[in-house]
Amino acid sequence: MCTCFLISRGSVALLMCFRVCAVYNMDRIIVLIFGFTWLGVVAGATTPFIALEATPIVSTKYCFTMVNHNYMLLVAISVTGFINDTLVLLAIVYKLGMADILRTPASEIYRVWKLPGRLQKFTRAFIQDSQIYYS
């Protein structure tokens, strides 16, 4: 079960990294940034297996988990998945939105973002798909 979580979280983050790299046409800086955030997600996904310990409840067959105080920093690393997902969404929205805004007159920019029906179909679908993944 633990291995499945680690593999699934890491592979989904890697696919999102590929997606951002494709949107930015394999820009070297973007590849480096999102490559490091992907490594952070993999490190963060291993956190529960290292930092949590189970303690049996006396006179029952159950136990509860608690954070080992030696690994409090690792608990902070576990939010890297949230940070990576947020960066992916913002990077995609920025790149596709700027591409659409550059073709729009300055007086129309507010309407383009307020009324998503005015975006190009591919841009709108790509942003909506990213929003669905994020939520």
N, C-alpha and C positions, 0 to 999 in steps of 0.2 A: 504494500500500500504506500509506504513512504517513497519508494523508488518511483512509483507511478506519478506521484505528485511532483517530484523533482523533474522527471522527464517531461511531463506535460507542461509545467510552468516554464521550463527552459525552452522547450520547442515552440510554444506559442510566442514567447518573447523574441525568439530568433526569427520567426516568420514576420513579426511586426518590424523587426530590424531590417529584414529584406525589403519590406514594403516601403519603409522610409528611404532606404538607399535607392530603390527604384524611382521613387518620386523625385529625389534629388539627383538622379542620373549618376549614381556612384561617386558623388563628390567625396574626395578623400577625407576632409574634415568631418563630414556627416558620418561616414563609415567608421571613423575612429571614435567619435562621440557615442554613437549608438552601439558600437561594438563593446565599449566599456560599460555602457548601461546594461547591455545584455549580460555581461559577466557579473555585474552587480545583482541582477535578478537571479542568476543561478546561485550566487553566494547567499542571497537573501532567502532563497527557497530551501537551502540546507540548514538554515537557522533553527527551525523547530526541532530538528533531530539532534542538534548539539546542545541547545540552551535549555530545553525543557527536561524535567525529570519527573517521574511518576513516584508517588508516595502512597503506600497502601493505607486504606482507612481501617482502623482497628476493629476487629470483630465482624468485618464484612469481607466479601470477595471483590470489592470495588477499590478503585484508587483514584486519586486526583493528580493533576499535573500542576507544576509550579515552575517558575523561572529560577534557574540556578543563578545565584547572585554573581558568580564569577563571569557570567556571559551576558551581562546587561547590554554591552555594546552590540552584541550580535542581535539582540532584539531590535535595536534601532536600525540595523541593516535590513531587517525583514520588510521594511516599507519600500524597498527599492523597486518592487513590482509596481506599486502605485505610482511612484515617481517616473518609472520608465513608460508606463501606459499614458501618463499625462504628457510627457515630452513627445511621445509618438503622435498623439492626437494634435497637439499644438503645432508640431513641425509640419504635419500634413495639411492642416487647415491653413497655416501661414503660406506654405508654398503654393497650394492650389488657389487659395484666395488671392494672393498677390498676382498670380498669373492672370486671373480673371479681372482683377481691379486695373491692371495695366492697360487692358483693352477697353476700359470704361471711362467715359468723361468724368471729370472731377465732381461735377454736380450730381452725378448718378450713383456715386460710391455708397452713400448711406442707404439708398433704396435697394442696391444689390444685396447688402448684408441683411437688411430688414426683411426683404421678401426673397426667400431662397428660390422661388420659382424663376427668378431672373438669372440665376447662375446657369452656366452651360450644363447640359445633362450629365456628362461624364464627371464634371467637378462636383455637382450636387450629389450624385450617387456615391462617389468615392468618400466625400465628407460624411454623408449619412451612414455609410457602412462603418467608417471609423468611429462615429458616435455610438453606434449600436454595440460595437465591441467594447468601447470604453464603459458603457453603462452596464 
